[in-house]
Amino acid sequence: MHNEAGGRGEAGARGNILLVDDDKSILRTFRYCLEDAGYAVSTAQTGEQARSRAYAAVFDSCFLDLNLGDESGLDLLPQLREIAPWMRVVMATAQSDVGTAVRAIQAGAVDYLVKPCSPEQLRLSAEKQVQTRHLELRLQQLEADAGLTDRGDLASANPAMSAVVQMAKQVASTDANILILGESGTGKGMLARAIHMWSARAKAGFVTINCPSLSAELLESELFGHQKGAFTGATESTEGRVSQANGGTLFLDEIGDFPLALQPKLLRFIQDKEYERVGDPKSRTADVRIIAAMNRDLEEMVKAKTFREDLYYRLNVISLMLPPLRERPEDIAPLAQSFLARYVKAYRRPASRFSDEAMQVLKKYIWPGNVRELQNVVERVSIICDVPEVQPSHLGLGDTSGDRATRPRAGDHLSISELERAHITALIANADSLDEAAKLLGIDVSTLYRKRKQYGI
């Protein structure tokens, strides 16, 4: 497990720790103690080595000696904080005066360890810092994923959907890259997260990159991180999503929109697990499983030369196709009831069930926005319904008479306002955010808000 030259360490380690001390015997003692406790450890005896280790790998915590020969740990500390602002640094020294401790905390240390210390003290300190770092990552994930559905929504009575979920469970235990295909709103992100949770990587991060939302320059920085000063506005170094996902899963949503100019760098990372931050030539490595999703035909994009063929084959080791909700009508009722139970509990509202008439409306509607649209409709219903039983009037889906409802289209006997309302409603149901919907409509967000208010969307 020991990595003298630096590196992320083993994927199964409890955490990744950098030890910086000019005393070889202390380094050896600390290293053995922490490795026995299950941590991946790298060591450095000088400031130059420490900076090199921090540049080349991602560490959860660092134990930094106050006196490094002719160097001071207090001088090195802000440099390490600049290189890796997420790394939790503990100052370790034989001096126990309060003034030194205060200066260390002011310089960015999170704790102060007095040597000599017992193995138990060292292990407790390491456990505290690594757990805190992992909690920070977990909080970032929860904030990023707020509002997403859970894996229980993958349960299905539809044979095609059940087959996809079963295949996903089988391949989850491998490290094979997976490509998830399907219309917008079918649950591609939810399935990707489920695969991560079913895998041996579940304790590490699940990190999402939304490819259409960023320019090529910003996407590279978001993906691989950047060095301080790499471009205007880069006021501090960032680790990037690849580093955050180390040991876990990186989900590339709408991979077809990944910039063609940046695709060689993604291909290299997938093949070699190596990358560089923007503005920094040093190569880094990360152990990441790739799951990509797409609602368009990637094969056609390859033929059109808008997507690299070699990258496509690297991503498409396992392909999973999610059926649209209109092809799995037997799932509409249980999904709707599940969403309703969740939202009325969250909003403390009285609705507890759908009337037979309301459920018939749900079953007849074609759901162009798939599960996401159903979820949005039920969330709205849970808020506006002030009686125990949801009625058709609460749904706001209009007339769904006939075998299956269809979306209004150009040429139908509709007014311009009716057609506009239907178009905006469908786009909002399919978009990940109002900003994205406004962009697709070619209007600004404030105009979209006015339209929603005008049409009661």
C-alpha positions as a Markdown table, in Angstrom:
| # | Residue | x | y | z |
|---|---|---|---|---|
| 1 | Met | 0.0 | 0.0 | 0.0 |
| 2 | His | 3.0 | 2.3 | 0.6 |
| 3 | Asn | 3.7 | 4.8 | -2.2 |
| 4 | Glu | 7.0 | 6.6 | -1.6 |
| 5 | Ala | 6.8 | 8.7 | -4.8 |
| 6 | Gly | 3.2 | 9.8 | -4.3 |
| 7 | Gly | 0.0 | 8.8 | -5.9 |
| 8 | Arg | -3.6 | 8.3 | -5.0 |
| 9 | Gly | -3.1 | 4.9 | -3.5 |
| 10 | Glu | -5.4 | 1.9 | -3.6 |
| 11 | Ala | -9.1 | 2.4 | -4.4 |
| 12 | Gly | -10.0 | 0.3 | -1.3 |
| 13 | Ala | -8.1 | 2.4 | 1.2 |
| 14 | Arg | -9.9 | 4.2 | 4.0 |
| 15 | Gly | -8.3 | 7.5 | 2.9 |
| 16 | Asn | -5.2 | 9.0 | 1.3 |
| 17 | Ile | -2.6 | 10.7 | 3.5 |
| 18 | Leu | 0.6 | 12.6 | 2.8 |
| 19 | Leu | 3.3 | 12.6 | 5.5 |
| 20 | Val | 5.9 | 15.4 | 5.4 |
| 21 | Asp | 8.8 | 15.1 | 7.9 |
| 22 | Asp | 12.6 | 15.4 | 7.5 |
| 23 | Asp | 13.1 | 12.6 | 10.0 |
| 24 | Lys | 13.2 | 9.2 | 8.2 |
| 25 | Ser | 12.5 | 7.2 | 11.4 |
| 26 | Ile | 9.4 | 9.3 | 12.2 |
| 27 | Leu | 8.2 | 8.9 | 8.6 |
| 28 | Arg | 8.6 | 5.2 | 8.8 |
| 29 | Thr | 6.8 | 4.9 | 12.2 |
| 30 | Phe | 3.9 | 7.1 | 11.1 |
| 31 | Arg | 3.6 | 5.3 | 7.8 |
| 32 | Tyr | 3.5 | 1.8 | 9.3 |
| 33 | Cys | 1.0 | 3.0 | 11.9 |
| 34 | Leu | -1.4 | 4.5 | 9.3 |
| 35 | Glu | -1.0 | 1.7 | 6.8 |
| 36 | Asp | -1.9 | -0.8 | 9.5 |
| 37 | Ala | -5.1 | 1.2 | 10.0 |
| 38 | Gly | -6.0 | 0.9 | 6.3 |
| 39 | Tyr | -4.8 | 4.2 | 4.9 |
| 40 | Ala | -2.9 | 4.7 | 1.6 |
| 41 | Val | 0.2 | 6.7 | 2.5 |
| 42 | Ser | 2.8 | 8.8 | 0.6 |
| 43 | Thr | 5.8 | 10.5 | 2.2 |
| 44 | Ala | 8.1 | 13.5 | 1.6 |
| 45 | Gln | 11.2 | 14.7 | 3.4 |
| 46 | Thr | 11.5 | 18.2 | 1.9 |
| 47 | Gly | 9.2 | 21.0 | 0.9 |
| 48 | Glu | 10.1 | 20.4 | -2.8 |
| 49 | Gln | 9.0 | 16.7 | -2.5 |
| 50 | Ala | 5.9 | 17.7 | -0.6 |
| 51 | Arg | 4.9 | 20.2 | -3.3 |
| 52 | Ser | 5.6 | 17.6 | -6.0 |
| 53 | Arg | 3.4 | 14.9 | -4.2 |
| 54 | Ala | 0.5 | 17.4 | -3.7 |
| 55 | Tyr | 0.7 | 18.4 | -7.4 |
| 56 | Ala | 0.7 | 14.8 | -8.7 |
| 57 | Ala | -2.0 | 13.2 | -6.5 |
| 58 | Val | -5.1 | 13.9 | -4.4 |
| 59 | Phe | -4.8 | 13.5 | -0.6 |
| 60 | Asp | -7.5 | 13.7 | 2.0 |
| 61 | Ser | -5.2 | 14.9 | 4.7 |
| 62 | Cys | -1.5 | 15.8 | 5.3 |
| 63 | Phe | 0.6 | 15.6 | 8.5 |
| 64 | Leu | 3.2 | 18.4 | 8.2 |
| 65 | Asp | 6.2 | 18.7 | 10.4 |
| 66 | Leu | 6.9 | 22.2 | 11.7 |
| 67 | Asn | 10.7 | 22.0 | 11.1 |
| 68 | Leu | 11.9 | 20.6 | 7.8 |
| 69 | Gly | 15.7 | 21.1 | 8.1 |
| 70 | Asp | 16.3 | 24.6 | 6.7 |
| 71 | Glu | 12.6 | 25.0 | 5.8 |
| 72 | Ser | 9.6 | 25.9 | 8.0 |
| 73 | Gly | 6.4 | 24.0 | 7.8 |
| 74 | Leu | 4.6 | 27.3 | 8.5 |
| 75 | Asp | 6.1 | 28.6 | 5.2 |
| 76 | Leu | 5.2 | 25.4 | 3.3 |
| 77 | Leu | 1.7 | 25.2 | 4.7 |
| 78 | Pro | 0.1 | 28.1 | 2.6 |
| 79 | Gln | 1.9 | 26.7 | -0.5 |
| 80 | Leu | 0.2 | 23.3 | 0.0 |
| 81 | Arg | -3.1 | 25.0 | 0.7 |
| 82 | Glu | -2.8 | 26.8 | -2.6 |
| 83 | Ile | -1.9 | 23.6 | -4.5 |
| 84 | Ala | -4.6 | 21.5 | -2.8 |
| 85 | Pro | -7.1 | 23.7 | -1.0 |
| 86 | Trp | -9.3 | 20.7 | -0.1 |
| 87 | Met | -6.5 | 18.8 | 1.7 |
| 88 | Arg | -6.8 | 19.0 | 5.5 |
| 89 | Val | -3.4 | 19.7 | 7.0 |
| 90 | Val | -2.4 | 18.8 | 10.5 |
| 91 | Met | 0.7 | 20.5 | 11.9 |
| 92 | Ala | 3.0 | 18.0 | 13.7 |
| 93 | Thr | 5.9 | 19.2 | 15.9 |
| 94 | Ala | 7.7 | 18.7 | 19.1 |
| 95 | Gln | 6.9 | 22.2 | 20.2 |
| 96 | Ser | 3.8 | 22.5 | 22.2 |
| 97 | Asp | 3.6 | 26.3 | 22.8 |
| 98 | Val | 0.3 | 28.0 | 22.1 |
| 99 | Gly | 1.8 | 30.7 | 19.8 |
| 100 | Thr | 3.0 | 28.1 | 17.3 |
| 101 | Ala | -0.4 | 26.4 | 17.3 |
| 102 | Val | -2.2 | 29.7 | 16.7 |
| 103 | Arg | 0.2 | 30.6 | 13.8 |
| 104 | Ala | -0.4 | 27.1 | 12.3 |
| 105 | Ile | -4.2 | 27.5 | 12.5 |
| 106 | Gln | -4.0 | 31.0 | 11.0 |
| 107 | Ala | -1.9 | 29.7 | 8.1 |
| 108 | Gly | -4.6 | 27.1 | 7.3 |
| 109 | Ala | -3.9 | 24.0 | 9.5 |
| 110 | Val | -7.0 | 22.3 | 10.8 |
| 111 | Asp | -5.4 | 20.7 | 13.9 |
| 112 | Tyr | -2.1 | 20.5 | 15.8 |
| 113 | Leu | -0.4 | 17.3 | 16.9 |
| 114 | Val | 2.4 | 17.3 | 19.4 |
| 115 | Lys | 5.3 | 14.8 | 19.0 |
| 116 | Pro | 6.0 | 12.3 | 20.3 |
| 117 | Cys | 2.5 | 11.0 | 20.1 |
| 118 | Ser | 1.0 | 7.5 | 20.6 |
| 119 | Pro | -0.1 | 5.4 | 17.6 |
| 120 | Glu | -3.7 | 5.8 | 18.9 |
| 121 | Gln | -3.4 | 9.6 | 18.9 |
| 122 | Leu | -2.1 | 9.5 | 15.3 |
| 123 | Arg | -4.8 | 7.1 | 14.1 |
| 124 | Leu | -7.6 | 9.2 | 15.8 |
| 125 | Ser | -6.3 | 12.4 | 14.2 |
| 126 | Ala | -6.1 | 10.7 | 10.8 |
| 127 | Glu | -9.6 | 9.2 | 11.2 |
| 128 | Lys | -11.1 | 12.6 | 12.2 |
| 129 | Gln | -9.6 | 14.5 | 9.2 |
| 130 | Val | -10.3 | 11.8 | 6.6 |
| 131 | Gln | -13.9 | 11.4 | 7.8 |
| 132 | Thr | -14.4 | 15.1 | 7.7 |
| 133 | Arg | -13.1 | 15.3 | 4.2 |
| 134 | His | -15.4 | 12.4 | 3.1 |
| 135 | Leu | -18.3 | 14.2 | 4.8 |
| 136 | Glu | -17.5 | 17.3 | 2.8 |
| 137 | Leu | -17.5 | 15.3 | -0.4 |
| 138 | Arg | -20.8 | 13.7 | 0.6 |
| 139 | Leu | -22.4 | 17.0 | 1.3 |
| 140 | Gln | -21.3 | 18.3 | -2.1 |
| 141 | Gln | -22.9 | 15.3 | -3.7 |
| 142 | Leu | -26.2 | 15.7 | -1.8 |
| 143 | Glu | -26.3 | 19.4 | -2.7 |
| 144 | Ala | -25.6 | 18.6 | -6.3 |
| 145 | Asp | -28.2 | 15.8 | -6.4 |
| 146 | Ala | -31.0 | 17.6 | -4.5 |
| 147 | Gly | -34.3 | 16.8 | -6.0 |
| 148 | Leu | -33.2 | 13.6 | -7.8 |
| 149 | Thr | -35.3 | 10.5 | -7.4 |
| 150 | Asp | -34.0 | 7.4 | -5.6 |
| 151 | Arg | -33.2 | 3.9 | -6.8 |
| 152 | Gly | -36.6 | 2.7 | -5.7 |
| 153 | Asp | -38.1 | 4.4 | -8.8 |
| 154 | Leu | -36.3 | 1.9 | -11.0 |
| 155 | Ala | -38.6 | -0.9 | -9.9 |
| 156 | Ser | -40.8 | -1.8 | -12.8 |
| 157 | Ala | -43.5 | -4.2 | -13.9 |
| 158 | Asn | -42.5 | -3.7 | -17.5 |
| 159 | Pro | -40.4 | -6.6 | -19.0 |
| 160 | Ala | -38.1 | -4.3 | -21.1 |
| 161 | Met | -37.4 | -1.9 | -18.2 |
| 162 | Ser | -36.9 | -4.9 | -15.8 |
| 163 | Ala | -34.4 | -6.4 | -18.2 |
| 164 | Val | -32.4 | -3.2 | -18.3 |
| 165 | Val | -32.3 | -2.9 | -14.5 |
| 166 | Gln | -31.2 | -6.5 | -14.2 |
| 167 | Met | -28.4 | -6.1 | -16.7 |
| 168 | Ala | -27.3 | -2.9 | -14.9 |
| 169 | Lys | -27.1 | -4.9 | -11.6 |
| 170 | Gln | -25.0 | -7.6 | -13.4 |
| 171 | Val | -22.4 | -5.2 | -14.9 |
| 172 | Ala | -22.3 | -2.9 | -11.8 |
| 173 | Ser | -19.8 | -5.2 | -10.1 |
| 174 | Thr | -17.3 | -4.8 | -13.0 |
| 175 | Asp | -15.3 | -1.7 | -13.9 |
| 176 | Ala | -16.6 | -1.7 | -17.5 |
| 177 | Asn | -17.5 | 1.7 | -19.0 |
| 178 | Ile | -21.3 | 2.0 | -19.6 |
| 179 | Leu | -23.3 | 4.0 | -22.1 |
| 180 | Ile | -26.9 | 4.6 | -21.1 |
| 181 | Leu | -29.2 | 5.6 | -23.9 |
| 182 | Gly | -32.8 | 6.9 | -23.8 |
| 183 | Glu | -35.0 | 9.9 | -24.3 |
| 184 | Ser | -34.8 | 12.9 | -21.9 |
| 185 | Gly | -36.5 | 12.2 | -18.6 |
| 186 | Thr | -36.3 | 8.4 | -18.8 |
| 187 | Gly | -34.0 | 8.2 | -15.7 |
| 188 | Lys | -30.6 | 7.8 | -17.2 |
| 189 | Gly | -28.9 | 9.7 | -14.3 |
| 190 | Met | -30.9 | 7.7 | -11.8 |
| 191 | Leu | -29.8 | 4.5 | -13.3 |
| 192 | Ala | -26.2 | 5.7 | -13.4 |
| 193 | Arg | -26.3 | 6.5 | -9.7 |
| 194 | Ala | -27.9 | 3.1 | -9.0 |
| 195 | Ile | -25.1 | 1.3 | -10.8 |
| 196 | His | -22.6 | 3.2 | -8.7 |
| 197 | Met | -24.4 | 2.2 | -5.5 |
| 198 | Trp | -24.5 | -1.4 | -6.6 |
| 199 | Ser | -20.8 | -1.5 | -7.3 |
| 200 | Ala | -17.7 | -1.9 | -5.1 |
| 201 | Arg | -17.1 | 1.9 | -5.6 |
| 202 | Ala | -20.3 | 2.9 | -3.6 |
| 203 | Lys | -18.3 | 4.3 | -0.7 |
| 204 | Ala | -16.4 | 6.7 | -3.0 |
| 205 | Gly | -17.8 | 9.6 | -4.9 |
| 206 | Phe | -20.4 | 9.7 | -7.7 |
| 207 | Val | -19.7 | 12.9 | -9.6 |
| 208 | Thr | -21.7 | 14.3 | -12.5 |
| 209 | Ile | -20.6 | 16.5 | -15.4 |
| 210 | Asn | -23.5 | 18.0 | -17.5 |
| 211 | Cys | -21.7 | 18.3 | -20.9 |
| 212 | Pro | -24.0 | 20.7 | -22.7 |
| 213 | Ser | -24.0 | 23.3 | -19.9 |
| 214 | Leu | -20.3 | 24.4 | -20.3 |
| 215 | Ser | -18.1 | 25.8 | -23.0 |
| 216 | Ala | -15.0 | 23.7 | -24.0 |
| 217 | Glu | -12.7 | 25.8 | -21.9 |
| 218 | Leu | -14.9 | 25.7 | -18.8 |
| 219 | Leu | -15.6 | 22.0 | -19.3 |
| 220 | Glu | -11.9 | 21.2 | -19.3 |
| 221 | Ser | -11.4 | 23.1 | -16.1 |
| 222 | Glu | -14.5 | 21.6 | -14.5 |
| 223 | Leu | -13.4 | 18.1 | -15.5 |
| 224 | Phe | -9.7 | 18.1 | -14.8 |
| 225 | Gly | -9.3 | 21.1 | -12.5 |
| 226 | His | -7.0 | 24.2 | -13.0 |
| 227 | Gln | -4.0 | 25.8 | -11.5 |
| 228 | Lys | -4.2 | 29.2 | -9.8 |
| 229 | Gly | -3.7 | 31.9 | -12.4 |
| 230 | Ala | -4.3 | 29.5 | -15.4 |
| 231 | Phe | -6.8 | 32.0 | -16.8 |
| 232 | Thr | -8.7 | 35.2 | -15.9 |
| 233 | Gly | -10.7 | 34.6 | -12.7 |
| 234 | Ala | -8.7 | 31.5 | -11.6 |
| 235 | Thr | -8.0 | 32.9 | -8.2 |
| 236 | Glu | -7.3 | 29.5 | -6.6 |
| 237 | Ser | -6.4 | 26.0 | -7.6 |
| 238 | Thr | -9.2 | 23.5 | -8.1 |
| 239 | Glu | -9.1 | 19.7 | -8.1 |
| 240 | Gly | -11.6 | 19.0 | -10.8 |
| 241 | Arg | -14.4 | 16.5 | -11.0 |
| 242 | Val | -12.0 | 13.7 | -12.0 |
| 243 | Ser | -10.1 | 14.0 | -8.7 |
| 244 | Gln | -13.4 | 14.3 | -6.8 |
| 245 | Ala | -14.5 | 11.0 | -8.4 |
| 246 | Asn | -11.3 | 9.2 | -7.7 |
| 247 | Gly | -12.1 | 5.6 | -6.5 |
| 248 | Gly | -15.7 | 6.2 | -7.6 |
| 249 | Thr | -17.7 | 7.0 | -10.7 |
| 250 | Leu | -17.8 | 9.9 | -13.1 |
| 251 | Phe | -21.1 | 10.3 | -14.9 |
| 252 | Leu | -20.9 | 12.2 | -18.2 |
| 253 | Asp | -24.5 | 13.4 | -18.9 |
| 254 | Glu | -25.3 | 14.1 | -22.6 |
| 255 | Ile | -21.9 | 12.9 | -23.8 |
| 256 | Gly | -22.8 | 13.7 | -27.4 |
| 257 | Asp | -22.4 | 17.4 | -26.5 |
| 258 | Phe | -18.8 | 16.9 | -25.3 |
| 259 | Pro | -16.7 | 19.3 | -27.4 |
| 260 | Leu | -14.9 | 17.6 | -30.3 |
| 261 | Ala | -11.6 | 19.5 | -29.5 |
| 262 | Leu | -11.6 | 18.2 | -25.9 |
| 263 | Gln | -12.4 | 14.5 | -26.8 |
| 264 | Pro | -8.8 | 13.5 | -27.3 |
| 265 | Lys | -8.0 | 14.4 | -23.7 |
| 266 | Leu | -11.1 | 12.5 | -22.4 |
| 267 | Leu | -10.0 | 9.5 | -24.6 |
| 268 | Arg | -6.5 | 9.6 | -23.1 |
| 269 | Phe | -7.8 | 9.7 | -19.6 |
| 270 | Ile | -10.1 | 6.8 | -20.2 |
| 271 | Gln | -7.3 | 4.7 | -21.7 |
| 272 | Asp | -4.4 | 5.7 | -19.4 |
| 273 | Lys | -6.1 | 7.2 | -16.3 |
| 274 | Glu | -3.8 | 10.2 | -16.8 |
| 275 | Tyr | -4.7 | 13.9 | -17.1 |
| 276 | Glu | -3.3 | 17.4 | -16.5 |
| 277 | Arg | -5.0 | 20.4 | -14.9 |
| 278 | Val | -5.5 | 23.5 | -17.0 |
| 279 | Gly | -2.3 | 25.6 | -16.7 |
| 280 | Asp | -0.2 | 22.9 | -15.1 |
| 281 | Pro | 1.9 | 20.5 | -17.2 |
| 282 | Lys | 2.3 | 17.9 | -14.4 |
| 283 | Ser | 0.5 | 14.6 | -15.2 |
| 284 | Arg | -1.8 | 13.1 | -12.6 |
| 285 | Thr | -3.7 | 9.8 | -12.3 |
| 286 | Ala | -7.1 | 8.9 | -11.0 |
| 287 | Asp | -9.0 | 5.6 | -10.7 |
| 288 | Val | -12.4 | 6.4 | -12.1 |
| 289 | Arg | -15.2 | 4.4 | -13.7 |
| 290 | Ile | -16.9 | 6.2 | -16.5 |
| 291 | Ile | -20.7 | 6.1 | -17.1 |
| 292 | Ala | -22.0 | 8.2 | -20.0 |
| 293 | Ala | -25.5 | 9.0 | -21.1 |
| 294 | Met | -27.1 | 10.3 | -24.3 |
| 295 | Asn | -30.5 | 11.0 | -25.7 |
| 296 | Arg | -29.3 | 11.1 | -29.4 |
| 297 | Asp | -27.9 | 8.6 | -31.7 |
| 298 | Leu | -24.1 | 8.5 | -31.1 |
| 299 | Glu | -23.5 | 6.1 | -34.0 |
| 300 | Glu | -24.9 | 8.7 | -36.4 |
| 301 | Met | -22.7 | 11.4 | -34.8 |
| 302 | Val | -19.7 | 9.1 | -35.4 |
| 303 | Lys | -20.7 | 8.8 | -39.1 |
| 304 | Ala | -21.1 | 12.6 | -39.3 |
| 305 | Lys | -17.6 | 13.0 | -37.8 |
| 306 | Thr | -19.0 | 15.1 | -34.9 |
| 307 | Phe | -18.0 | 12.4 | -32.4 |
| 308 | Arg | -14.7 | 10.4 | -32.3 |
| 309 | Glu | -15.1 | 6.8 | -33.2 |
| 310 | Asp | -12.4 | 5.6 | -30.9 |
| 311 | Leu | -14.0 | 7.5 | -28.0 |
| 312 | Tyr | -17.4 | 6.0 | -28.8 |
| 313 | Tyr | -16.0 | 2.4 | -28.6 |
| 314 | Arg | -14.2 | 3.2 | -25.3 |
| 315 | Leu | -17.5 | 4.5 | -23.8 |
| 316 | Asn | -19.8 | 1.9 | -25.3 |
| 317 | Val | -18.4 | -1.3 | -23.6 |
| 318 | Ile | -21.8 | -2.0 | -22.2 |
| 319 | Ser | -24.9 | -0.3 | -23.6 |
| 320 | Leu | -28.2 | 0.1 | -21.8 |
| 321 | Met | -31.3 | 1.4 | -23.5 |
| 322 | Leu | -34.1 | 2.8 | -21.2 |
| 323 | Pro | -37.6 | 2.6 | -22.7 |
| 324 | Pro | -39.8 | 5.8 | -22.7 |
| 325 | Leu | -42.6 | 5.9 | -20.2 |
| 326 | Arg | -45.2 | 5.7 | -22.9 |
| 327 | Glu | -43.9 | 2.1 | -23.6 |
| 328 | Arg | -44.3 | 1.1 | -20.0 |
| 329 | Pro | -47.8 | 2.2 | -19.1 |
| 330 | Glu | -48.0 | -0.4 | -16.3 |
| 331 | Asp | -45.5 | 1.7 | -14.3 |
| 332 | Ile | -47.4 | 5.0 | -14.4 |
| 333 | Ala | -49.7 | 4.3 | -11.5 |
| 334 | Pro | -47.1 | 3.0 | -9.0 |
| 335 | Leu | -44.6 | 5.7 | -10.0 |
| 336 | Ala | -47.3 | 8.4 | -9.5 |
| 337 | Gln | -48.3 | 7.1 | -6.1 |
| 338 | Ser | -44.7 | 6.8 | -5.0 |
| 339 | Phe | -44.0 | 10.4 | -6.0 |
| 340 | Leu | -47.2 | 11.6 | -4.4 |
| 341 | Ala | -46.3 | 9.9 | -1.1 |
| 342 | Arg | -42.9 | 11.4 | -1.1 |
| 343 | Tyr | -43.9 | 15.0 | -1.9 |
| 344 | Val | -46.9 | 15.3 | 0.4 |
| 345 | Lys | -44.7 | 14.2 | 3.2 |
| 346 | Ala | -42.0 | 16.7 | 2.2 |
| 347 | Tyr | -44.5 | 19.6 | 1.8 |
| 348 | Arg | -46.9 | 18.4 | 4.6 |
| 349 | Arg | -49.9 | 18.5 | 2.4 |
| 350 | Pro | -53.2 | 16.4 | 2.7 |
| 351 | Ala | -53.4 | 14.5 | -0.6 |
| 352 | Ser | -52.9 | 10.8 | -0.1 |
| 353 | Arg | -54.3 | 9.1 | -3.3 |
| 354 | Phe | -55.5 | 9.7 | -6.8 |
| 355 | Ser | -59.2 | 9.3 | -7.7 |
| 356 | Asp | -60.0 | 6.7 | -10.4 |
| 357 | Glu | -60.7 | 9.5 | -12.9 |
| 358 | Ala | -57.3 | 11.2 | -12.1 |
| 359 | Met | -55.5 | 8.0 | -12.5 |
| 360 | Gln | -57.1 | 7.3 | -15.9 |
| 361 | Val | -56.0 | 10.8 | -17.0 |
| 362 | Leu | -52.4 | 9.9 | -16.0 |
| 363 | Lys | -52.5 | 6.6 | -17.8 |
| 364 | Lys | -53.9 | 8.1 | -21.0 |
| 365 | Tyr | -51.4 | 10.9 | -21.2 |
| 366 | Ile | -48.5 | 10.2 | -23.6 |
| 367 | Trp | -45.8 | 11.7 | -21.3 |
| 368 | Pro | -43.4 | 13.4 | -23.8 |
| 369 | Gly | -41.1 | 14.3 | -20.8 |
| 370 | Asn | -41.2 | 10.7 | -19.5 |
| 371 | Val | -40.6 | 10.0 | -15.8 |
| 372 | Arg | -39.2 | 13.5 | -15.2 |
| 373 | Glu | -42.5 | 15.0 | -16.4 |
| 374 | Leu | -44.6 | 12.7 | -14.4 |
| 375 | Gln | -42.5 | 13.6 | -11.3 |
| 376 | Asn | -42.9 | 17.3 | -12.0 |
| 377 | Val | -46.7 | 17.0 | -12.5 |
| 378 | Val | -47.1 | 15.0 | -9.2 |
| 379 | Glu | -44.9 | 17.5 | -7.3 |
| 380 | Arg | -47.1 | 20.3 | -8.5 |
| 381 | Val | -50.3 | 18.3 | -7.6 |
| 382 | Ser | -49.0 | 17.6 | -4.1 |
| 383 | Ile | -48.7 | 21.4 | -3.5 |
| 384 | Ile | -51.9 | 22.6 | -5.0 |
| 385 | Cys | -54.3 | 19.8 | -3.9 |
| 386 | Asp | -55.9 | 20.7 | -0.6 |
| 387 | Val | -58.1 | 17.5 | -0.3 |
| 388 | Pro | -57.2 | 13.9 | 0.4 |
| 389 | Glu | -58.0 | 12.7 | -3.1 |
| 390 | Val | -56.4 | 14.1 | -6.3 |
| 391 | Gln | -58.9 | 15.0 | -9.0 |
| 392 | Pro | -58.3 | 15.4 | -12.8 |
| 393 | Ser | -58.6 | 19.2 | -12.4 |
| 394 | His | -55.5 | 19.2 | -10.2 |
| 395 | Leu | -53.4 | 17.5 | -12.9 |
| 396 | Gly | -53.4 | 20.3 | -15.4 |
| 397 | Leu | -53.0 | 17.9 | -18.3 |
| 398 | Gly | -56.0 | 19.1 | -20.3 |
| 399 | Asp | -58.2 | 16.7 | -22.4 |
| 400 | Thr | -56.7 | 13.3 | -22.7 |
| 401 | Ser | -59.7 | 11.6 | -24.3 |
| 402 | Gly | -59.0 | 8.8 | -26.8 |
| 403 | Asp | -56.7 | 5.8 | -26.7 |
| 404 | Arg | -53.6 | 7.9 | -25.9 |
| 405 | Ala | -53.2 | 11.7 | -25.8 |
| 406 | Thr | -50.8 | 13.3 | -28.3 |
| 407 | Arg | -49.0 | 16.5 | -28.2 |
| 408 | Pro | -50.4 | 19.5 | -30.2 |
| 409 | Arg | -48.5 | 20.0 | -33.4 |
| 410 | Ala | -48.2 | 22.6 | -36.1 |
| 411 | Gly | -51.2 | 22.3 | -38.4 |
| 412 | Asp | -53.6 | 21.3 | -35.6 |
| 413 | His | -56.8 | 23.4 | -35.1 |
| 414 | Leu | -55.2 | 25.4 | -32.3 |
| 415 | Ser | -54.5 | 29.1 | -31.6 |
| 416 | Ile | -51.0 | 30.4 | -31.5 |
| 417 | Ser | -51.2 | 30.7 | -27.7 |
| 418 | Glu | -52.4 | 27.1 | -27.3 |
| 419 | Leu | -49.5 | 25.8 | -29.4 |
| 420 | Glu | -47.0 | 28.0 | -27.6 |
| 421 | Arg | -48.3 | 26.8 | -24.2 |
| 422 | Ala | -48.0 | 23.2 | -25.2 |
| 423 | His | -44.5 | 23.7 | -26.7 |
| 424 | Ile | -43.2 | 25.5 | -23.5 |
| 425 | Thr | -44.7 | 22.9 | -21.3 |
| 426 | Ala | -43.1 | 20.0 | -23.2 |
| 427 | Leu | -39.7 | 21.7 | -23.2 |
| 428 | Ile | -39.8 | 22.5 | -19.5 |
| 429 | Ala | -40.7 | 18.8 | -18.8 |
| 430 | Asn | -37.6 | 17.7 | -20.9 |
| 431 | Ala | -35.1 | 20.2 | -19.7 |
| 432 | Asp | -32.9 | 19.9 | -16.6 |
| 433 | Ser | -33.5 | 23.5 | -15.6 |
| 434 | Leu | -35.4 | 26.6 | -16.5 |
| 435 | Asp | -32.2 | 28.1 | -17.8 |
| 436 | Glu | -31.8 | 25.2 | -20.2 |
| 437 | Ala | -35.4 | 25.5 | -21.3 |
| 438 | Ala | -35.1 | 29.2 | -21.9 |
| 439 | Lys | -32.0 | 28.6 | -24.0 |
| 440 | Leu | -33.8 | 26.0 | -26.1 |
| 441 | Leu | -36.7 | 28.4 | -26.6 |
| 442 | Gly | -34.4 | 31.2 | -27.6 |
| 443 | Ile | -35.6 | 33.6 | -24.9 |
| 444 | Asp | -34.2 | 34.8 | -21.6 |
| 445 | Val | -35.2 | 33.3 | -18.3 |
| 446 | Ser | -37.3 | 36.4 | -17.2 |
| 447 | Thr | -39.4 | 36.0 | -20.4 |
| 448 | Leu | -39.9 | 32.3 | -19.7 |
| 449 | Tyr | -41.1 | 33.2 | -16.1 |
| 450 | Arg | -43.6 | 35.6 | -17.6 |
| 451 | Lys | -44.8 | 33.0 | -20.1 |
| 452 | Arg | -45.2 | 30.4 | -17.3 |
| 453 | Lys | -47.3 | 32.9 | -15.3 |
| 454 | Gln | -49.4 | 33.8 | -18.4 |
| 455 | Tyr | -50.2 | 30.2 | -19.3 |
| 456 | Gly | -50.4 | 28.8 | -15.7 |
| 457 | Ile | -47.5 | 26.4 | -16.3 |
